[in-house]
Amino acid sequence: MFALSVVFKACARPFHRYIQVSSARGGFMLSSLAEPSQRRAGAALRLLVSQPEGLLQVHTAAYRGSCPSVFSQALRSAGLGSTVLVSQFLRGGVDQGPKKPVQMCGRLTWLRPAVADCLKGPDDGLQRQAVQELWQETSRWLVEGAADLVVLDELGLALAYGLLDEAEVVATLVQRPSRMDVILTGPEMPASLMALADQVTELRRERC
């Protein structure tokens, strides 16, 4: 009995399509897909399609408030069936922490640090610990590929305040699965993260 797999290869010409035919006796041969008469009747075909490459996007602005459009994209992705993680590193006011996630749309997990107020600057105490605990859970999602889309809200400010280690953050983003989309937001973004970005969006607000 023959096992067939179809591989689509893009070369100089528009399409080169081949069937790889293997048998229990070993060995294989390549034949053009354009020769259906040579294929065995009823043989199953398996299409091997490469997964799309994920993007690392940066949304930055001179003011805090670039998150609504990104949240809309996250909610839309979750509604269409993608698994989404949103981590807000400086947004307190809701006693959450990594062990108390909020679930939305059945597929969106929303995390905030376990602090009473929003963080507005450097901190060496409980707030810094809360942000680092949130990062540990977020990094686990990134490395394990547990989400299709990960939003890291105000990550740049968390780094600027010294709440997270920049080298660790960069290394984790590099290790993420290639299929995963990541969006970074915030008014500040270090050069090391900008260098990783596939797409950078800068929001501007002009006053009359």
KEKE-3310 file (N, C-alpha, C; in steps of 0.2 Angstrom, whole numbers, plus 5000, padded with zeros to 4 digits):
npx = (5004:5003:5009:5005:5012:5010:5020:5022:5032:5040:5048:5059:5050:5032:5024:5030:5025:5025:5023:5027:5031:5030:5034:5030:5041:5052:5061:5058:5049:5048:5035:5027:5013:5005:5002:4990:4986:4996:4994:4989:4973:4961:4971:4977:4980:4991:4993:5006:5008:5017:5018:5011:5022:5025:5023:5032:5026:5027:5019:5019:5019:5019:5012:5003:4991:4990:4984:4970:4967:4975:4970:4957:4961:4966:4954:4946:4954:4953:4939:4938:4944:4957:4970:4973:4984:4985:4995:4996:5008:5009:4997:4988:4976:4966:4965:4974:4986:4996:4990:4976:4969:4959:4946:4941:4929:4931:4943:4953:4965:4968:4980:4986:4997:4998:4994:4989:4987:4990:5006:5018:5032:5049:5052:5057:5051:5037:5029:5038:5041:5029:5027:5037:5033:5022:5029:5036:5025:5020:5032:5032:5021:5025:5037:5033:5024:5010:5000:4992:4993:5001:5000:5010:5008:5014:5027:5039:5040:5040:5053:5060:5058:5066:5060:5060:5072:5081:5089:5084:5071:5072:5079:5069:5059:5065:5066:5053:5040:5040:5028:5021:5012:5017:5013:5020:5018:5018:5024:5038:5052:5065:5080:5084:5073:5066:5074:5071:5058:5046:5037:5033:5023:5019:5010:5003:4998:4991:4988:4977)
npy = (4994:5011:5026:5043:5059:5077:5090:5107:5117:5132:5139:5145:5145:5148:5137:5122:5106:5091:5073:5063:5047:5033:5016:5001:4993:5001:5015:5028:5038:5052:5061:5071:5081:5084:5073:5064:5052:5043:5041:5031:5025:5031:5034:5042:5059:5070:5087:5097:5111:5125:5134:5151:5164:5172:5189:5202:5216:5233:5245:5262:5278:5295:5298:5290:5278:5271:5259:5255:5252:5241:5232:5230:5223:5212:5207:5204:5194:5184:5182:5176:5164:5162:5159:5170:5181:5194:5204:5216:5227:5238:5241:5242:5241:5232:5218:5206:5197:5183:5172:5174:5176:5185:5179:5181:5181:5167:5163:5173:5178:5188:5197:5205:5214:5210:5222:5237:5249:5259:5258:5270:5274:5269:5256:5247:5238:5229:5231:5230:5216:5211:5214:5207:5194:5193:5194:5182:5172:5176:5175:5161:5157:5163:5155:5142:5143:5145:5153:5161:5174:5187:5200:5213:5225:5241:5237:5243:5254:5247:5241:5253:5258:5250:5238:5226:5214:5219:5211:5198:5199:5201:5189:5180:5184:5181:5167:5163:5153:5153:5155:5163:5178:5194:5209:5224:5237:5255:5271:5272:5263:5252:5251:5239:5231:5237:5234:5220:5221:5218:5226:5243:5254:5271:5282:5298:5313:5328:5344:5358)
npz = (5000:4996:5003:5002:5000:4997:4991:4990:4981:4979:4966:4953:4943:4943:4950:4957:4959:4967:4970:4983:4984:4994:4999:5008:5006:5005:5000:4987:4975:4964:4956:4944:4949:4939:4932:4933:4929:4932:4946:4959:4960:4972:4981:4996:4998:5006:5011:5013:5021:5025:5041:5044:5046:5062:5068:5076:5083:5086:5095:5098:5106:5110:5121:5134:5131:5119:5119:5117:5103:5101:5110:5104:5093:5099:5105:5094:5087:5097:5096:5084:5085:5089:5102:5115:5124:5136:5144:5156:5162:5170:5175:5188:5202:5201:5210:5205:5198:5193:5196:5196:5183:5171:5161:5144:5131:5130:5125:5127:5139:5152:5161:5175:5186:5204:5212:5221:5215:5199:5192:5192:5192:5196:5207:5221:5229:5234:5223:5212:5213:5211:5197:5192:5195:5187:5174:5174:5172:5160:5152:5152:5144:5132:5129:5129:5119:5121:5116:5102:5100:5109:5119:5126:5136:5139:5141:5138:5147:5159:5158:5157:5170:5177:5182:5176:5168:5154:5145:5148:5144:5130:5126:5129:5120:5108:5109:5107:5098:5081:5074:5082:5086:5092:5101:5107:5117:5122:5128:5128:5121:5121:5111:5109:5108:5098:5087:5086:5080:5068:5063:5065:5073:5075:5085:5083:5090:5086:5091:5089)
capx = (5000:5007:5008:5007:5012:5011:5024:5022:5038:5040:5055:5059:5043:5026:5023:5032:5021:5027:5021:5032:5028:5034:5031:5033:5047:5057:5062:5053:5050:5045:5032:5024:5006:5001:5001:4985:4985:5001:4993:4985:4966:4959:4976:4976:4985:4992:4996:5011:5008:5021:5014:5013:5027:5022:5026:5033:5024:5028:5015:5022:5016:5022:5008:5000:4985:4990:4982:4963:4967:4978:4965:4952:4964:4966:4947:4944:4957:4950:4933:4939:4946:4964:4971:4976:4986:4986:4998:4997:5013:5009:4990:4985:4969:4963:4969:4974:4992:4996:4985:4969:4968:4952:4945:4936:4928:4933:4950:4958:4967:4970:4984:4988:5001:4994:4995:4982:4987:4994:5013:5020:5039:5053:5050:5061:5048:5032:5027:5043:5040:5022:5028:5042:5029:5018:5033:5037:5020:5020:5037:5031:5017:5029:5042:5029:5019:5003:4995:4993:4994:5003:5001:5014:5006:5018:5033:5044:5040:5042:5060:5063:5058:5070:5056:5062:5078:5080:5092:5080:5065:5074:5081:5063:5055:5069:5065:5046:5039:5040:5021:5017:5012:5018:5013:5022:5015:5020:5027:5045:5054:5072:5083:5085:5066:5065:5078:5067:5052:5044:5032:5033:5017:5019:5004:5004:4992:4992:4983:4976)
capy = (5000:5017:5032:5049:5066:5082:5095:5112:5121:5138:5140:5151:5145:5149:5131:5115:5102:5084:5068:5058:5040:5028:5010:4997:4990:5006:5019:5033:5041:5059:5061:5077:5081:5085:5067:5061:5045:5039:5040:5025:5027:5031:5035:5048:5065:5074:5093:5099:5118:5128:5139:5158:5167:5177:5196:5206:5222:5238:5251:5267:5285:5300:5298:5284:5278:5268:5252:5253:5249:5234:5228:5229:5218:5206:5204:5202:5188:5179:5180:5172:5157:5162:5160:5177:5183:5201:5206:5224:5226:5243:5243:5239:5243:5226:5213:5200:5193:5178:5166:5176:5179:5186:5176:5185:5178:5160:5162:5178:5178:5195:5197:5212:5213:5210:5228:5240:5255:5259:5260:5277:5275:5264:5253:5241:5234:5224:5232:5227:5209:5209:5214:5201:5187:5193:5192:5174:5169:5178:5171:5154:5157:5164:5150:5136:5144:5143:5158:5163:5181:5189:5208:5215:5232:5245:5233:5247:5258:5242:5241:5259:5259:5245:5233:5219:5214:5219:5205:5192:5200:5200:5182:5176:5185:5178:5160:5161:5150:5157:5156:5167:5185:5198:5216:5228:5244:5259:5277:5271:5256:5252:5250:5231:5228:5240:5230:5214:5222:5217:5232:5248:5259:5277:5286:5305:5317:5335:5349:5364)
capz = (5000:4995:5007:4997:5002:4992:4994:4986:4982:4975:4963:4948:4940:4948:4955:4956:4963:4967:4974:4985:4984:4997:5000:5014:5004:5006:4994:4985:4969:4964:4950:4944:4951:4933:4929:4937:4927:4936:4953:4961:4961:4979:4986:5000:4997:5012:5009:5018:5021:5030:5045:5043:5051:5066:5068:5082:5082:5092:5095:5102:5106:5115:5127:5136:5128:5113:5120:5114:5096:5101:5113:5099:5088:5103:5106:5087:5086:5101:5094:5078:5087:5092:5109:5116:5131:5137:5150:5157:5167:5175:5176:5194:5203:5201:5213:5200:5199:5188:5198:5196:5177:5169:5154:5140:5124:5130:5122:5129:5146:5154:5167:5178:5193:5210:5215:5222:5210:5193:5193:5189:5192:5198:5214:5223:5234:5232:5216:5208:5214:5207:5190:5190:5195:5180:5169:5174:5169:5153:5148:5151:5139:5126:5127:5128:5113:5123:5113:5095:5100:5115:5120:5132:5137:5143:5142:5137:5153:5164:5157:5159:5177:5180:5185:5172:5165:5147:5142:5149:5140:5123:5125:5129:5114:5103:5109:5106:5092:5075:5072:5087:5085:5099:5101:5112:5117:5127:5125:5127:5119:5120:5105:5108:5106:5091:5083:5084:5077:5061:5061:5071:5072:5080:5085:5085:5092:5085:5094:5085)
cpx = (5004:5004:5010:5007:5014:5015:5024:5028:5038:5047:5055:5053:5038:5025:5027:5029:5024:5024:5026:5029:5032:5030:5034:5039:5053:5058:5057:5054:5046:5042:5028:5016:5002:5000:4997:4985:4990:4999:4988:4978:4964:4965:4975:4981:4985:4996:5000:5011:5012:5016:5016:5018:5024:5026:5027:5032:5025:5023:5017:5019:5020:5018:5005:4993:4984:4987:4975:4963:4970:4973:4959:4955:4964:4959:4945:4947:4955:4943:4933:4942:4953:4965:4976:4978:4988:4989:5000:5002:5012:5002:4988:4978:4965:4967:4970:4980:4991:4991:4978:4968:4960:4951:4939:4935:4930:4940:4955:4959:4970:4973:4986:4992:4996:4996:4989:4982:4991:5001:5015:5028:5043:5051:5054:5058:5043:5029:5032:5042:5034:5023:5032:5038:5025:5022:5035:5032:5019:5026:5036:5026:5021:5034:5038:5024:5012:4998:4997:4995:4996:5004:5004:5013:5011:5025:5039:5045:5042:5050:5063:5063:5062:5066:5057:5069:5078:5083:5088:5074:5067:5076:5074:5059:5059:5067:5058:5045:5038:5033:5018:5018:5013:5017:5015:5020:5018:5024:5035:5047:5061:5074:5083:5079:5064:5068:5075:5061:5051:5040:5032:5027:5018:5013:5005:4997:4994:4986:4983:4978)
cpy = (5006:5023:5038:5055:5071:5087:5101:5116:5126:5139:5146:5151:5146:5143:5125:5110:5094:5080:5064:5052:5035:5022:5006:4993:4995:5010:5024:5035:5048:5059:5068:5076:5082:5079:5063:5053:5040:5037:5035:5028:5026:5032:5042:5053:5069:5081:5095:5107:5121:5134:5146:5160:5172:5183:5198:5213:5227:5244:5256:5274:5289:5301:5291:5284:5274:5261:5250:5250:5242:5230:5226:5223:5211:5202:5201:5195:5182:5177:5176:5166:5157:5162:5166:5178:5190:5202:5213:5224:5232:5245:5239:5241:5237:5220:5206:5196:5187:5172:5168:5180:5180:5183:5180:5181:5170:5159:5167:5178:5185:5195:5204:5210:5213:5216:5232:5246:5254:5261:5266:5278:5269:5262:5247:5236:5229:5225:5229:5219:5207:5209:5208:5194:5187:5191:5185:5170:5170:5175:5164:5153:5158:5158:5144:5137:5143:5148:5159:5170:5183:5197:5209:5223:5235:5242:5238:5251:5253:5241:5247:5261:5254:5239:5226:5220:5214:5213:5199:5193:5199:5193:5178:5177:5182:5170:5158:5157:5154:5159:5161:5175:5189:5205:5219:5235:5248:5266:5277:5264:5256:5249:5242:5228:5231:5236:5223:5215:5221:5223:5236:5253:5265:5281:5293:5308:5324:5339:5355:5370)
cpz = (5000:5000:5003:5001:4997:4995:4988:4987:4977:4973:4958:4945:4945:4953:4953:4961:4962:4972:4976:4987:4988:4998:5006:5012:5004:4999:4992:4978:4969:4957:4950:4946:4945:4929:4933:4935:4930:4943:4954:4963:4969:4984:4989:4998:5004:5010:5015:5017:5026:5034:5043:5048:5055:5066:5075:5080:5088:5090:5100:5101:5111:5121:5128:5134:5121:5113:5117:5108:5096:5105:5108:5095:5092:5104:5099:5086:5090:5099:5087:5079:5089:5099:5110:5123:5131:5144:5151:5163:5172:5177:5183:5195:5204:5204:5209:5202:5194:5190:5198:5189:5176:5162:5151:5133:5124:5128:5124:5137:5147:5161:5169:5184:5199:5214:5216:5217:5204:5195:5189:5189:5195:5205:5215:5228:5231:5225:5211:5208:5210:5200:5188:5190:5189:5174:5168:5171:5162:5149:5147:5145:5132:5124:5125:5121:5115:5120:5106:5095:5107:5115:5126:5132:5141:5145:5142:5144:5159:5164:5159:5166:5181:5184:5182:5169:5158:5143:5142:5144:5132:5122:5125:5122:5108:5103:5108:5099:5086:5073:5076:5085:5092:5097:5107:5112:5123:5124:5124:5125:5118:5113:5104:5106:5099:5086:5081:5080:5070:5058:5067:5069:5078:5079:5087:5086:5091:5088:5089:5089)
residu = (MET:PHE:ALA:LEU:SER:VAL:VAL:PHE:LYS:ALA:CYS:ALA:ARG:PRO:PHE:HIS:ARG:TYR:ILE:GLN:VAL:SER:SER:ALA:ARG:GLY:GLY:PHE:MET:LEU:SER:SER:LEU:ALA:GLU:PRO:SER:GLN:ARG:ARG:ALA:GLY:ALA:ALA:LEU:ARG:LEU:LEU:VAL:SER:GLN:PRO:GLU:GLY:LEU:LEU:GLN:VAL:HIS:THR:ALA:ALA:TYR:ARG:GLY:SER:CYS:PRO:SER:VAL:PHE:SER:GLN:ALA:LEU:ARG:SER:ALA:GLY:LEU:GLY:SER:THR:VAL:LEU:VAL:SER:GLN:PHE:LEU:ARG:GLY:GLY:VAL:ASP:GLN:GLY:PRO:LYS:LYS:PRO:VAL:GLN:MET:CYS:GLY:ARG:LEU:THR:TRP:LEU:ARG:PRO:ALA:VAL:ALA:ASP:CYS:LEU:LYS:GLY:PRO:ASP:ASP:GLY:LEU:GLN:ARG:GLN:ALA:VAL:GLN:GLU:LEU:TRP:GLN:GLU:THR:SER:ARG:TRP:LEU:VAL:GLU:GLY:ALA:ALA:ASP:LEU:VAL:VAL:LEU:ASP:GLU:LEU:GLY:LEU:ALA:LEU:ALA:TYR:GLY:LEU:LEU:ASP:GLU:ALA:GLU:VAL:VAL:ALA:THR:LEU:VAL:GLN:ARG:PRO:SER:ARG:MET:ASP:VAL:ILE:LEU:THR:GLY:PRO:GLU:MET:PRO:ALA:SER:LEU:MET:ALA:LEU:ALA:ASP:GLN:VAL:THR:GLU:LEU:ARG:ARG:GLU:ARG:CYS)
# end
